[in-house]
Amino acid sequence: MKLNPQDLKKIALLTLEHYNLRAEEFWKGTRHHNVSQNIEALLQHIKGKPPFTILDFGCGPGRDLKAFVEHGHNAIGLEGAEHFVTMARAHSGCEVWRQDFLKLALPEKHFDGVFANAALFHVPRQELPRVLLELHATLKPGGVLFSSNPRGENEEGWNSRRYCVFHDLESWRRYASAAGFVELAHYYRPDGAPHEQQPWLASVWRKLAP
């Protein structure tokens, strides 16, 4: 069923409201999560001499923004939930743009890397091709996109008042490839756990230079 503009507005409003109402709870539950594997997966594939300019897409309260700065890079956050924007600025000291994932305004060829950790699964499949093209455009030639999403069998809909899409690997590959990305790597998390206990699919992609 095609989502109309009113549907998309509701999806964004209720999903952001969910996070705004639970901002402190979310921060307490995630601030000590170790995603160093994901950060390294992005950084190791970026070519050129650091420091790199990184967009933390869906930066939440700023945990990973601060990590990128501590690695010596220039990081900018992008977040739709107002409370998260305030928290991320305070925690990281970084610039944070408040933008709805479905209404992005990104500079062209600006970033060496985009870090989308637990963020893009909130984008409806209908809108995902456009959003991935916008992320492709904001990367410099040869830039790298990292994505981590909860995996599934391509279910889509409401989950605890958040709109979610649970992609499998083949589905995610189709979307990313169609947007002009070339796969560099993929893996499941948490590292070392049996596959049935790895709910996260991580993947790394390059924007080829023209």
C-alpha positions as CSV (number, residue, x, y, z in Angstrom):
1,M,0.0,0.0,0.0
2,K,1.4,3.4,-1.0
3,L,2.0,5.8,1.8
4,N,0.6,9.3,1.2
5,P,2.1,12.5,2.5
6,Q,-0.2,12.4,5.6
7,D,1.0,8.9,6.3
8,L,4.6,9.9,6.1
9,K,4.0,12.9,8.3
10,K,2.4,10.7,11.0
11,I,5.3,8.2,10.7
12,A,7.8,10.9,11.4
13,L,5.8,12.6,14.1
14,L,5.0,9.5,16.2
15,T,8.5,7.9,15.8
16,L,10.2,11.1,16.9
17,E,7.7,11.6,19.7
18,H,8.5,8.1,21.0
19,Y,12.2,9.0,21.3
20,N,11.5,12.5,22.7
21,L,9.4,11.0,25.5
22,R,12.0,8.4,26.3
23,A,15.2,10.4,25.7
24,E,16.7,10.0,29.2
25,E,15.7,6.4,29.4
26,F,17.2,5.7,26.0
27,W,20.5,7.4,27.0
28,K,20.8,5.4,30.2
29,G,20.2,2.2,28.3
30,T,22.6,2.8,25.4
31,R,25.4,5.2,26.5
32,H,27.7,2.3,27.4
33,H,27.0,0.2,24.4
34,N,30.2,-0.8,22.6
35,V,29.9,-0.1,18.9
36,S,33.7,0.3,18.3
37,Q,33.5,-2.5,15.8
38,N,31.1,-0.4,13.7
39,I,33.1,2.8,14.0
40,E,36.2,1.0,12.9
41,A,34.4,-0.6,10.0
42,L,33.6,2.8,8.7
43,L,37.0,4.4,9.4
44,Q,39.1,1.6,8.0
45,H,37.5,1.9,4.6
46,I,37.8,5.7,4.1
47,K,40.7,6.5,1.8
48,G,42.9,9.6,2.2
49,K,44.6,11.3,5.1
50,P,42.7,11.9,8.3
51,P,41.1,13.8,10.0
52,F,37.9,12.8,8.1
53,T,34.6,14.6,8.0
54,I,31.9,12.3,9.3
55,L,28.1,12.6,9.4
56,D,26.6,10.7,12.3
57,F,23.1,10.1,10.8
58,G,20.6,9.6,13.6
59,C,23.2,10.5,16.2
60,G,20.8,10.2,19.2
61,P,22.2,11.6,22.4
62,G,25.8,11.9,20.9
63,R,27.6,8.8,22.1
64,D,29.2,8.1,18.8
65,L,29.7,11.7,17.8
66,K,32.0,12.0,20.9
67,A,33.8,8.8,19.9
68,F,34.6,10.2,16.4
69,V,36.0,13.4,17.9
70,E,38.1,11.4,20.3
71,H,39.5,9.6,17.3
72,G,40.6,13.0,15.9
73,H,37.9,13.4,13.3
74,N,35.5,16.2,12.4
75,A,32.0,15.0,13.2
76,I,28.6,16.5,12.6
77,G,25.4,15.0,13.9
78,L,22.0,14.7,12.3
79,E,19.0,14.0,14.4
80,G,15.2,14.5,14.3
81,A,14.3,14.2,18.0
82,E,14.6,17.6,19.6
83,H,15.7,16.2,23.0
84,F,18.4,14.1,21.4
85,V,19.7,17.1,19.5
86,T,20.1,19.1,22.8
87,M,21.7,16.1,24.5
88,A,24.1,15.4,21.6
89,R,25.3,19.0,21.5
90,A,26.0,19.0,25.2
91,H,27.6,15.6,25.3
92,S,29.9,15.8,22.3
93,G,30.4,19.5,21.8
94,C,29.7,18.9,18.0
95,E,27.5,20.7,15.6
96,V,24.2,18.8,15.4
97,W,21.6,19.4,12.7
98,R,18.0,18.8,13.5
99,Q,16.5,17.2,10.5
100,D,13.7,14.7,9.8
101,F,15.1,11.7,7.9
102,L,12.3,12.1,5.4
103,K,13.1,15.8,4.8
104,L,16.8,16.0,4.5
105,A,18.8,19.1,3.4
106,L,22.4,17.9,3.0
107,P,25.4,19.6,1.3
108,E,26.7,17.8,-1.8
109,K,30.1,16.0,-1.8
110,H,30.8,17.1,1.7
111,F,31.5,14.1,3.9
112,D,34.2,11.4,3.8
113,G,31.9,9.0,5.7
114,V,28.3,8.6,6.8
115,F,27.7,6.6,10.0
116,A,24.1,5.4,10.1
117,N,24.0,3.2,13.2
118,A,20.5,2.0,14.1
119,A,18.8,4.8,12.1
120,L,17.9,3.9,8.5
121,F,15.5,1.1,9.6
122,H,13.0,3.9,10.5
123,V,12.8,5.0,6.9
124,P,9.8,3.4,5.1
125,R,10.8,1.2,2.1
126,Q,8.8,3.5,-0.2
127,E,11.1,6.4,0.8
128,L,14.4,4.5,1.2
129,P,15.6,4.8,-2.4
130,R,15.4,8.6,-2.2
131,V,17.0,8.8,1.2
132,L,19.9,6.6,0.1
133,L,20.4,8.7,-3.0
134,E,20.6,11.8,-0.8
135,L,23.2,10.2,1.4
136,H,25.1,9.1,-1.7
137,A,25.1,12.8,-2.9
138,T,26.4,14.1,0.4
139,L,29.4,11.9,0.3
140,K,32.6,12.9,-1.5
141,P,33.6,10.6,-4.5
142,G,35.0,7.5,-2.9
143,G,33.2,8.2,0.4
144,V,31.9,5.5,2.7
145,L,28.5,4.7,4.1
146,F,28.2,2.5,7.2
147,S,24.7,1.1,8.1
148,S,23.5,-1.1,10.9
149,N,19.9,-2.2,11.1
150,P,17.9,-4.8,13.0
151,R,17.6,-7.7,10.6
152,G,14.4,-9.6,9.7
153,E,12.3,-10.9,6.9
154,N,11.5,-7.5,5.4
155,E,8.6,-6.8,7.8
156,E,7.4,-3.2,7.8
157,G,5.1,-1.3,10.2
158,W,4.6,0.0,13.7
159,N,6.7,-1.4,16.6
160,S,6.2,0.2,20.0
161,R,5.0,3.4,18.4
162,R,8.0,3.5,16.1
163,Y,7.9,2.9,12.4
164,C,10.4,0.2,11.5
165,V,11.6,-1.9,8.6
166,F,13.5,-5.1,9.3
167,H,15.5,-5.9,6.2
168,D,17.3,-9.1,5.3
169,L,20.7,-8.9,3.6
170,E,19.5,-9.4,0.0
171,S,16.9,-6.7,0.4
172,W,19.3,-4.2,1.8
173,R,21.8,-5.0,-0.9
174,R,19.2,-4.2,-3.6
175,Y,18.4,-0.8,-2.1
176,A,22.1,0.2,-1.5
177,S,23.2,-1.0,-4.9
178,A,20.4,0.8,-6.7
179,A,21.5,4.1,-5.0
180,G,25.0,3.7,-6.5
181,F,26.9,2.1,-3.6
182,V,29.3,-0.8,-3.9
183,E,29.4,-3.3,-1.0
184,L,32.7,-3.5,0.9
185,A,31.8,-5.7,3.8
186,H,28.9,-7.0,5.9
187,Y,28.7,-8.7,9.3
188,Y,26.2,-9.5,12.0
189,R,26.3,-8.3,15.6
190,P,27.0,-8.9,18.4
191,D,30.3,-10.3,17.3
192,G,31.0,-13.9,18.3
193,A,27.4,-14.8,19.2
194,P,25.5,-17.6,17.4
195,H,23.8,-16.3,14.3
196,E,20.3,-16.7,15.8
197,Q,21.5,-14.4,18.6
198,Q,22.8,-11.7,16.2
199,P,19.9,-9.3,15.6
200,W,21.9,-6.6,13.9
201,L,23.0,-6.5,10.2
202,A,25.9,-4.2,9.6
203,S,27.2,-3.3,6.2
204,V,29.8,-0.9,4.6
205,W,29.5,0.7,1.2
206,R,31.5,2.9,-1.1
207,K,30.4,5.7,-3.4
208,L,32.6,5.1,-6.5
209,A,34.5,8.0,-7.8
210,P,33.3,9.1,-11.3
